[in-house]
Amino acid sequence: MIPFLDIKTINSQYRKELIEACTRVIDSGWYIQGKECGLFEKEFAKYCGTKYAIGVANGLDALTLILRAYMEMGIMRKGDEIIVPSNTYIASILSISENGLIPVLVEPNIETYNINPKLIEEKITNKTKAIMPVHLYGQSCEMDKINLVATKYNLKVIEDSAQSHGAYFKDKRCGNLGDASGFSFYPGKNLGALGDGGAITTNDKELAEVVIALKNYGSHKKYENLYKGTNSRLDEIQAAILRVKLSHLDNEINKRHEVAKYYLDNITNKKIKLPCLYEINNHVWHVFAIKTKQRDKLQKYLSNNNVQTLIHYPIPPHKQKAYSEWSQLNFPISEKIHSEILSLPISAVQTIQNSKSVVKTINEFN
Ligand SMILES: *Cc1c(COP(=O)(O)O)cnc(C)c1O
């Protein structure tokens, strides 16, 4: 079976470096809030081009804590509205409702799968406080247009960069395209830890200070608590591992580009709609998503022919039981995407033979 993502092989390339990193932490006697997390934060901020990066426990916490910090800063209040794409992964939406804020869904562009900037303005009310663009599948959103709307209505822009580590929009990287950004280092992400991890990036000093306190029980100073905070920390082992993985990230992105280019150049089956790519550096190919009206049939056929695929995602958020209050809403573009999308195998360790085999199998589908 050609695996969708061979995480074991990806990590075993760095086995020696990863063991060295873990050994360093074990021998240091310091396992939380130490040197490795501090160094990773510096290195990741530099990579993204931001002043601050703050390690947290996971990607959902990163987004939740940004919104929570804005509430502590008096910029948002319970019941305020946050604009978010209707086809995102559920975590983006959960971070909003977790804070007692209201997610307002906006349809994506059918070509890019990213939030359609033209549809944002009509959803803005006097309760709207922020836009949360999601760089879905690893492709950056049209941030120039989104930031224009945000400036016009004085809204914060909170990027969900959980799938887009390293992707550019013009000359800036994801994480540095709005007011703040949340990243995930879940093992399957392009920058993946060997467990859970996340980070917030921002250039806003006040926001950074509030988040740093919130993730550590609301404490800015030992045994003093400014806020009713939480415990959401990136531990030393994961930080040390992420430092190794970060040093190889650009190389891995290049390898993903090679697989994507091979697919784009060679998949010729007329039944398949290939993903669109505006600028080469805008996409880091976390997911290579094709579309076809015969999605379920194609997935079964590929599985029978030893190609593993996944669906990102089978059920749109407004059709989830957790959000039954939205069950009467219609998002036809999202629904179409959810019914036609299929993610092909892609990774930095995928062999050319495997890419060839995927293409040949798809081209023979009818
Ligand atoms: C993975 C992901 C998250 C959540 O990250 P976790 O580390 O799993 O909490 C949030 N948003 C998007 C778009 C994701 O893909």
The ligand as a Tripos MOL2 file, in Angstrom:
@<TRIPOS>MOLECULE
LIG
   15    15     1     0     0
SMALL
NO_CHARGES

@<TRIPOS>ATOM
      1 C1         -4.5630   20.4770   13.0860 C.3       1 LIG1
      2 C2         -5.3750   21.6940   13.0060 C.ar      1 LIG1
      3 C3         -5.7210   22.4540   14.1390 C.ar      1 LIG1
      4 C4         -5.5380   21.9610   15.5450 C.3       1 LIG1
      5 O1         -4.2770   21.5430   15.9060 O.3       1 LIG1
      6 P1         -4.0520   20.5110   17.1060 P.3       1 LIG1
      7 O2         -2.5920   20.6120   17.3840 O.co2     1 LIG1
      8 O3         -4.4820   19.1640   16.6490 O.co2     1 LIG1
      9 O4         -4.8720   20.9890   18.2660 O.co2     1 LIG1
     10 C5         -6.3680   23.6570   13.9580 C.ar      1 LIG1
     11 N1         -6.6940   24.0980   12.7380 N.ar      1 LIG1
     12 C6         -6.4110   23.4010   11.6220 C.ar      1 LIG1
     13 C7         -6.7800   23.9740   10.2840 C.3       1 LIG1
     14 C8         -5.7600   22.1680   11.7150 C.ar      1 LIG1
     15 O5         -5.4940   21.4810   10.6010 O.3       1 LIG1
@<TRIPOS>BOND
     1     1     2 1
     2     2     3 ar
     3     2    14 ar
     4     3     4 1
     5     3    10 ar
     6     4     5 1
     7     5     6 1
     8     6     7 2
     9     6     8 1
    10     6     9 1
    11    10    11 ar
    12    11    12 ar
    13    12    13 1
    14    12    14 ar
    15    14    15 1
@<TRIPOS>SUBSTRUCTURE
     1 LIG1         1 GROUP 0 **** ****
